[in-house]
Structures are given as C-alpha cells and as structure tokens.
Amino acid sequence: GGMPRTVLGRPKARGERAFLLIVTLHFPEPSRSAALLEAWRAAADYCIEREPFLYAYEVAQSDKDPRNYTILERYRSKHDYLGAHRKSSAFAAFRPQMRAMQKEGAVLVGGSSYVETGIGFT
C-alpha cells in the first residue's frame, strides 16, 4: 500500500501545492558560471539542513546550450519563501553575488513564480 515510489525508493507525493520559483540563468561567457554555481552550492548546503519547508532546491544545466541553467525551488508556501528563506544567512550571502554578476552582464536572469495545481505528483 501507500503512495507509489520512484526507482530510487522515494515516495511520490500528490497535492502538496508548493510555491515554485523557476529561475533561468544565461551566462554569455560560460566560464563565469562556476563562481555563481559555487555560491549556490553553499546556499543549498545551508538550506538542506535548516529549511524543512523547502521541498526542492536544484539547478540544472541545459543539455542543448551549456550557457543556460534553470533553478527550481519548491517551498511549502510563498510565506516560507518571503519570510524564513529570504531572511536566511544563505540568501544574504548568495543574492549580492548574483546581483553583482547581473550588474556587470555576466549573467542574465529571468523566471517567475507559480503555485502547483496538485493535479500531478512530485
């Protein structure tokens, strides 16, 4: 019984209706991605231990253009993102690094926020 599981043994979940941030990153000069990805890794290390309301926090590199990345963040609620996450030391460390790189044109950032419908599963 119970919910079906993935081949990794993780239970699949329905109806979480998470708040999503989907952020796109484009690095005109691919070598500039390493510094931001390292800063992001430090934030992920913080979040996995201290933010139980953060269901997923991952960055993916395009399989078609290595200059493009997408960040997926899944939160229990928008309140958790705007509150505890944005007030965290990890956010305070990462955000200025990304802003500085944006300002100098080293990374172009896009994306939006969403609320899951609960129709599918994670």
C-alpha positions in Angstrom: 0.0 0.0 0.0 0.9 3.6 0.4 2.0 6.0 -2.3 3.9 4.6 -5.3 7.7 5.1 -5.1 10.3 6.2 -7.6 13.0 3.7 -8.7 15.2 5.5 -6.1 12.8 4.4 -3.4 11.4 7.9 -2.7 7.6 8.1 -2.2 5.8 10.1 -4.8 3.6 12.9 -3.4 0.3 14.4 -4.5 -1.5 17.6 -3.5 1.5 19.5 -1.9 0.5 22.6 -3.9 4.0 24.0 -3.4 5.1 27.6 -4.2 7.6 27.4 -7.0 10.3 29.7 -8.2 11.7 28.8 -11.6 14.7 31.0 -12.4 16.6 31.0 -15.7 20.3 31.9 -15.9 22.2 32.6 -19.1 26.0 33.1 -18.9 27.2 34.8 -22.1 30.7 33.7 -21.1 30.3 30.0 -19.9 33.4 30.2 -17.7 31.6 32.7 -15.5 29.1 30.1 -14.3 31.5 28.4 -11.9 31.6 31.2 -9.3 27.8 31.5 -9.1 27.3 27.8 -9.0 29.7 27.5 -6.1 27.8 30.3 -4.2 24.6 28.4 -5.0 26.1 25.2 -3.7 26.8 26.9 -0.4 23.2 28.1 -0.2 22.0 24.6 -0.9 24.2 23.2 1.8 22.6 25.6 4.3 19.0 25.0 3.1 19.1 21.2 3.1 19.9 21.3 6.8 17.9 24.3 8.0 14.8 24.7 5.9 12.4 21.8 6.2 9.8 23.8 4.4 11.9 23.9 1.3 11.0 20.7 -0.7 13.4 21.1 -3.6 16.3 23.3 -4.4 18.2 22.3 -7.6 20.0 23.8 -10.5 20.0 22.1 -13.9 22.3 22.8 -16.9 20.7 22.8 -20.4 21.6 19.7 -22.4 21.4 21.8 -25.5 23.3 25.0 -24.5 25.8 24.8 -21.7 25.5 28.5 -21.1 21.9 28.1 -19.9 20.7 26.9 -16.4 17.4 26.7 -14.7 16.9 26.8 -10.9 13.9 25.1 -9.4 12.9 26.0 -5.9 9.8 24.3 -4.2 8.5 25.8 -1.0 5.6 24.8 1.3 4.3 28.3 0.8 5.0 31.7 -0.6 5.2 32.9 3.1 8.1 30.5 3.8 10.0 31.8 0.8 9.3 35.5 1.6 9.9 35.0 5.3 12.4 32.5 6.6 14.2 31.8 3.3 14.8 35.4 2.3 15.8 36.3 5.8 18.4 33.4 6.0 22.2 33.9 6.1 22.4 31.7 2.9 20.1 34.1 1.0 22.1 37.1 2.4 25.3 35.6 1.1 24.1 34.4 -2.3 21.9 37.2 -3.5 24.5 40.0 -3.6 26.9 37.8 -5.6 24.2 37.1 -8.2 23.2 40.8 -8.3 26.8 41.9 -8.8 27.1 39.4 -11.7 23.9 40.7 -13.2 25.0 44.3 -13.0 28.2 43.5 -14.9 26.3 41.4 -17.5 28.0 38.2 -16.5 24.6 36.5 -16.0 21.2 37.3 -17.4 18.4 36.2 -15.0 14.7 35.6 -15.8 11.9 33.4 -14.5 8.7 33.6 -12.5 6.8 32.1 -9.5 4.0 29.6 -9.6 1.7 27.6 -7.3 1.3 23.9 -8.1 -2.2 22.8 -9.0 -1.9 19.5 -7.2 -3.2 17.6 -10.3 0.1 15.8 -10.9 2.6 14.5 -8.5 6.2 15.1 -7.3 
